[in-house]
Amino acid sequence: MGGSVSAEHGIGLKKKPFLAHSRSEAEIALMKTLKQALDPRGILNPGRIVN
């Protein structure tokens, strides 16, 4: 069907295991790159969706 597990309000911790079902490896890698660029010390929401 081409849908996603979440949309406007983010993925949420309960849906975290399903992120790879709706996003490509490249999209997840981009999320991690952005997280690292904006939070190099990992202090904002540690251990949440993108580690």
DSSP file (Angstrom, degrees, kcal/mol; ACC not computed):
  #  RESIDUE AA STRUCTURE BP1 BP2  ACC     N-H-->O    O-->H-N    N-H-->O    O-->H-N    TCO  KAPPA ALPHA  PHI   PSI    X-CA   Y-CA   Z-CA
    1    1 A M              0   0    0      0, 0.0     0, 0.0     0, 0.0     0, 0.0   0.000 360.0 360.0 360.0 -20.8    0.0    0.0    0.0
    2    2 A G        +     0   0    0      1,-0.2     2,-0.0     0, 0.0    20,-0.0   0.655 360.0 136.1  81.2  15.1    3.0    2.3    0.4
    3    3 A G        -     0   0    0      1,-0.0     2,-0.3     2,-0.0    -1,-0.2  -0.202  45.9-128.4 -85.4-178.7    2.0    3.8    3.7
    4    4 A S        -     0   0    0      1,-0.0     3,-0.1    -2,-0.0    15,-0.1  -0.864  18.6-119.4-126.8 164.7    4.1    4.5    6.7
    5    5 A V  S    S+     0   0    0     -2,-0.3     2,-0.3    13,-0.2    14,-0.1   0.645  97.4   7.1 -78.9 -13.8    3.7    3.6   10.4
    6    6 A S        +     0   0    0     13,-0.1     5,-0.1     9,-0.0    -1,-0.1  -0.979  61.9 175.6-159.9 161.8    3.7    7.2   11.4
    7    7 A A    >   +     0   0    0      3,-0.3     3,-1.5    -2,-0.3    -2,-0.1   0.208  66.1  13.6-135.7-103.6    3.6   10.6    9.7
    8    8 A E  T 3  S+     0   0    0      1,-0.3     3,-0.1     3,-0.0    -2,-0.0   0.752 124.0  47.3 -61.5 -30.2    3.3   14.2   11.1
    9    9 A H  T 3  S-     0   0    0      1,-0.3    -1,-0.3     2,-0.1     3,-0.1   0.179 111.7-104.8-104.6  18.8    4.0   13.4   14.7
   10   10 A G    <   -     0   0    0     -3,-1.5    -3,-0.3     1,-0.1    -1,-0.3  -0.150  39.5 -71.4  86.3 176.7    7.1   11.2   14.4
   11   11 A I        -     0   0    0     -5,-0.1     4,-0.4    -3,-0.1    -1,-0.1   0.871  60.8-146.3 -82.1 -39.3    7.6    7.5   14.8
   12   12 A G    >>  -     0   0    0      1,-0.1     3,-0.7     2,-0.1     4,-0.5   0.261  27.3 -90.6  80.8 148.0    7.2    7.1   18.6
   13   13 A L  G >4 S+     0   0    0      1,-0.2     3,-0.7     2,-0.2    -1,-0.1   0.840 123.4  56.7 -64.7 -34.8    9.1    4.6   20.7
   14   14 A K  G 34 S+     0   0    0      1,-0.2    -1,-0.2     2,-0.1    -2,-0.1   0.795 112.5  42.1 -68.7 -25.8    6.4    1.9   20.4
   15   15 A K  G X4 S+     0   0    0     -3,-0.7     3,-2.0    -4,-0.4     4,-0.3   0.434  83.7 103.2 -98.3  -0.7    6.8    2.0   16.6
   16   16 A K  G X< S+     0   0    0     -3,-0.7     3,-1.8    -4,-0.5     4,-0.3   0.858  74.4  59.1 -52.0 -42.0   10.6    2.2   16.6
   17   17 A P  G 3  S+     0   0    0      0, 0.0    -1,-0.3     0, 0.0     3,-0.3   0.724 105.6  51.5 -61.8 -17.9   11.0   -1.5   15.6
   18   18 A F  G X> S+     0   0    0     -3,-2.0     3,-1.5     1,-0.2     4,-0.7   0.406  77.9  99.1 -99.1   1.7    9.0   -0.8   12.5
   19   19 A L  H X> S+     0   0    0     -3,-1.8     4,-1.5    -4,-0.3     3,-1.3   0.890  79.3  56.2 -56.4 -42.3   10.9    2.2   11.2
   20   20 A A  H 34 S+     0   0    0     -4,-0.3    -1,-0.3    -3,-0.3    -2,-0.1   0.658  98.9  63.2 -67.5 -14.6   12.9    0.1    8.7
   21   21 A H  H <4 S+     0   0    0     -3,-1.5    -1,-0.3     1,-0.1    -2,-0.2   0.744 115.1  28.9 -79.3 -23.1    9.7   -1.1    7.2
   22   22 A S  H << S+     0   0    0     -3,-1.3     2,-0.4    -4,-0.7    -2,-0.2   0.507 118.3  55.2-116.1  -6.8    8.7    2.4    6.1
   23   23 A R  S  < S-     0   0    0     -4,-1.5    -1,-0.1   -19,-0.0     2,-0.0  -0.969  78.2-122.2-128.4 144.7   12.0    4.1    5.5
   24   24 A S     >  -     0   0    0     -2,-0.4     4,-2.3     1,-0.1     5,-0.2  -0.288  30.3-107.4 -77.3 166.8   15.0    3.1    3.4
   25   25 A E  H  > S+     0   0    0      1,-0.2     4,-2.5     2,-0.2     5,-0.2   0.882 122.5  54.0 -60.6 -37.7   18.5    2.5    4.7
   26   26 A A  H  > S+     0   0    0      2,-0.2     4,-2.2     1,-0.2    -1,-0.2   0.895 107.8  49.1 -64.7 -40.4   19.5    5.7    3.0
   27   27 A E  H  > S+     0   0    0      2,-0.2     4,-2.1     1,-0.2    -2,-0.2   0.908 112.7  47.0 -66.1 -41.7   16.7    7.7    4.8
   28   28 A I  H  X S+     0   0    0     -4,-2.3     4,-2.2     2,-0.2    -2,-0.2   0.892 111.0  52.3 -67.3 -39.1   17.7    6.2    8.2
   29   29 A A  H  X S+     0   0    0     -4,-2.5     4,-2.3     1,-0.2    -2,-0.2   0.898 108.7  51.0 -62.4 -40.3   21.4    6.9    7.5
   30   30 A L  H  X S+     0   0    0     -4,-2.2     4,-2.7     2,-0.2     5,-0.2   0.907 108.0  52.3 -63.4 -41.9   20.4   10.5    6.7
   31   31 A M  H  X S+     0   0    0     -4,-2.1     4,-2.5     1,-0.2    -2,-0.2   0.915 111.0  47.5 -59.0 -43.3   18.5   10.8   10.0
   32   32 A K  H  X S+     0   0    0     -4,-2.2     4,-2.4     2,-0.2    -2,-0.2   0.887 111.1  51.2 -66.2 -38.9   21.5    9.6   11.9
   33   33 A T  H  X S+     0   0    0     -4,-2.3     4,-2.3     2,-0.2    -2,-0.2   0.923 112.1  46.4 -63.7 -45.0   23.8   12.0   10.0
   34   34 A L  H  X S+     0   0    0     -4,-2.7     4,-2.5     2,-0.2     5,-0.2   0.910 111.4  51.8 -63.9 -42.4   21.5   14.9   10.8
   35   35 A K  H  X S+     0   0    0     -4,-2.5     4,-2.1    -5,-0.2    -2,-0.2   0.921 111.3  47.5 -59.6 -44.7   21.2   13.8   14.5
   36   36 A Q  H  < S+     0   0    0     -4,-2.4    -1,-0.2     1,-0.2    -2,-0.2   0.889 112.6  49.3 -64.8 -39.8   25.0   13.7   14.7
   37   37 A A  H  < S+     0   0    0     -4,-2.3    -2,-0.2     1,-0.2    -1,-0.2   0.893 119.5  36.5 -67.0 -40.0   25.4   17.1   13.1
   38   38 A L  H  < S+     0   0    0     -4,-2.5    -2,-0.2     1,-0.2    -1,-0.2   0.700 132.2  26.9 -86.7 -20.9   22.8   18.8   15.4
   39   39 A D    ><  +     0   0    0     -4,-2.1     3,-1.8    -5,-0.2    -1,-0.2  -0.497  64.8 165.1-141.4  65.7   23.7   16.9   18.6
   40   40 A P  T 3  S+     0   0    0      0, 0.0    -1,-0.1     0, 0.0    -4,-0.1   0.752  80.1  50.1 -61.3 -24.8   27.3   15.7   18.4
   41   41 A R  T 3  S-     0   0    0     -5,-0.0    -5,-0.1     0, 0.0    -2,-0.0   0.511 105.0-128.6 -91.2  -4.2   27.5   14.9   22.1
   42   42 A G    <   +     0   0    0     -3,-1.8    -6,-0.1    -7,-0.2     5,-0.1   0.830  67.1 130.1  66.0  33.5   24.3   12.8   22.0
   43   43 A I        +     0   0    0      2,-0.1     2,-0.7     3,-0.1    -1,-0.1   0.607  44.0  86.8 -96.3 -12.1   22.6   14.7   24.9
   44   44 A L  S    S-     0   0    0      1,-0.2    -1,-0.0    -5,-0.1    -5,-0.0  -0.803 117.0 -24.9 -93.1 114.7   19.2   15.4   23.2
   45   45 A N  S >  S-     0   0    0     -2,-0.7     3,-1.5     1,-0.1    -1,-0.2   0.930  84.3-153.7  50.8  55.7   16.9   12.4   23.6
   46   46 A P  T 3  S+     0   0    0      0, 0.0    -1,-0.1     0, 0.0     5,-0.1  -0.312  71.8  12.6 -61.5 138.4   19.6    9.8   24.1
   47   47 A G  T 3  S+     0   0    0      3,-0.1     4,-0.1     1,-0.1    -2,-0.1   0.607 100.1 120.0  75.3  12.1   18.6    6.3   23.1
   48   48 A R  S <  S-     0   0    0     -3,-1.5     3,-0.1     2,-0.3    -1,-0.1   0.369  83.8 -42.0 -85.6-138.0   15.5    7.4   21.4
   49   49 A I  S    S+     0   0    0      1,-0.2     2,-0.6     2,-0.1   -30,-0.0   0.934 130.7  33.4 -62.2 -53.1   14.6    6.8   17.7
   50   50 A V              0   0    0      1,-0.1    -2,-0.3   -19,-0.1    -1,-0.2  -0.918 360.0 360.0-111.0 114.6   18.0    7.6   16.1
   51   51 A N              0   0    0     -2,-0.6    -1,-0.1    -4,-0.1    -2,-0.1   0.429 360.0 360.0 -91.4 360.0   21.0    6.7   18.2
